[in-house]
Amino acid sequence: MKLIKFENILIVLVSLFCTNITSCDDFPQDPDVELSGDISELVPSYSVYLMCQYGLGNHSINLEAEPLVFLDMDLWKLKVNKVDYYIDDVFQETKTTSPYTFTYESTDWTTGAHTVKANLTISGKDIDTFVFTCTKVIDNSSGSDKAADIYWDYNFVTTGDEFRLELCFNPERSFPGTKIISAKASWDGTSIGEKTSSPFVFTKTISEKPGTVHNISSSAVYIQGKENLTNQFSFPSYEICDTKSARYSYSICSRYRDYKNGEKLRGKARLFKGKDAIYNYGFELYLDGNQIAQTKEFPYIHEYLLTNLSVGEHTLKEVWITYDENWNKKMETSTTETITITK
């Protein structure tokens, strides 16, 4: 059996994952391919589907979620170690046994579009363990009584860098009169600050070694009407990057995924590129197949005015492109998510 290194088989592996091959022998150029190294960028976005069944009531939800894996895990000698579940970026529960079913009940399910996220940690004999993310949007918008549109922004870092966590707030997409009262954050259970006025930014100089995993948690208290309410954020598996790695992400700058025509869709693309990383990267964003943003410089924030869109669901496709040191295109990966137009 021939062991092929990651850097030499980018196109081969993409072809293997994306076609209906039932055996390595079905690939005539290389019948004995084994996976090794970092394959995280090669797994297609549609390899896992997050199936959600739920019932909605008056500010309540009863949810059951389960990831459906379409990769032939046995053929590629891969396994799912665990699945971490989040709702609106707040950690909920870890499942370690198949079928990794997650159940959730709440009587405080605020109006708007909420995101259920499953992070699958996948490992194999000779591959680098990686996390595959799949999401599902659940929308119960009525357009008037949303909670605070709070989201948390953070960067990727290595040893010696400054980690930065920021509470971001969109008052125009929140219940009228909503105000942030205070916020606090911690790193591995140790406080990195408390604030009672904007900007709500928390920083830490990283002394921990690359590859170590840490727990970030934060919360905000806000006033809505006559009530004091709490928004929480948790990232229990934040990993310190090394100097040879690259890590990127894109996120919509809102807690909610519902919009009206005339509103602006705003998002942020982030890239960490270690000083010894050899590849370059670009980002492109498409709405229903039409390109609405692109960049090769990071961090990158875009705004796009939503107009003349039909009421209902629309697809955002986020494309990351890998280039060599001379900016020749090597490969691209993509993920999709849904926004809902309500009016």
C-alpha positions, 0 to 999 in steps of 0.5 A: 500500500502506497502512502501519499503525502497531502501536498502531492495529491490535492486534485486526486483526493478531491476527485476521490471524495466527490465521485461515486467510487466504491473502491480504491481500485476504481481510480486507475491512476493510483489504485492504492491511495491512502490518506495522510497529513492534513485533509481538512480542506479536501472534504466537500461541504456536502459530506455531512448533513445536519438533520434537525427535527423540531417543534416550535411553540410560543417562545419554545422549541423541542429539537432533535439533531443528528449528523448524517455522514455521506463519506465512506468512513470505513473505506478511508479509515476515518472515524468520528471521535465526538460531535460538539453541538452549539446553538447561536455559537453557545456550546450545548453538549458533546456526543461521543457515540453514534448516532450522536443525537442531540436533544434540546428544549427551551422555553426562552426561544427568541424570535428570529433565525437561530443557528444549530451547529455541529462540530465533528472531530474526525481522525484517522490512522495517518491523517491530522485530526480535524473538525468538520462543521455543519449547520442548520438555520431554524427561523421563527421570525415575525420581525418585531420582537427579537432579542438583542442582536449580539455576536462575538468576534475573535481572531486566530493566533499563535504563541506571542500574538494577541488574542482578541475577543469582541462583543458586537451589537447591532441595535438596528436589528434588535428590539427597540431600546435594547442596551448592553449593560456589561460583559465579561470574558474568561480563558480556561476559567480565568478572567480576561476582563469585565467591562461596563461600556463600549468597546467591549473588547477583551485581549490576552497575550498568548504564551501557550504552545501551538496545538494546545486547546483552550476554553473561551467563554463570555457573557453579556447582560443587556436590558430589553424593555424592563428585563435584564437578560443574558447572552452567552458565548462558549468556544471549548476547543479553541486551538493555538495555531503553529507557524506553518499552518493557515486557518480561515473562517467567514461569519455573518455579522449578526446573530440572526439569519433573517433579513428584509429587502433594503437591509445590508448583509454584512460579514467578515472573513478572517485568515491566520497565516503562520510565518512559515506557511507556504500557501496564499489564500483568497475568499469569494462570496456568492448569493444565489450563484452571484458573486457579491464579495471577493478579497485576497487581503484579511481581515475583510469586512463586506456589506451588500445591500439586499434588494429585489429578493423573493421572500423565502430562503436564499443560499450563501456560498463561501469559497476559499481559494488556495494559491501557491507562493506565485498566486497560481490557483491550486484548489478551492473549498466551499461551504453554504449557509442559508439566509431568509428574506421575510419581506 
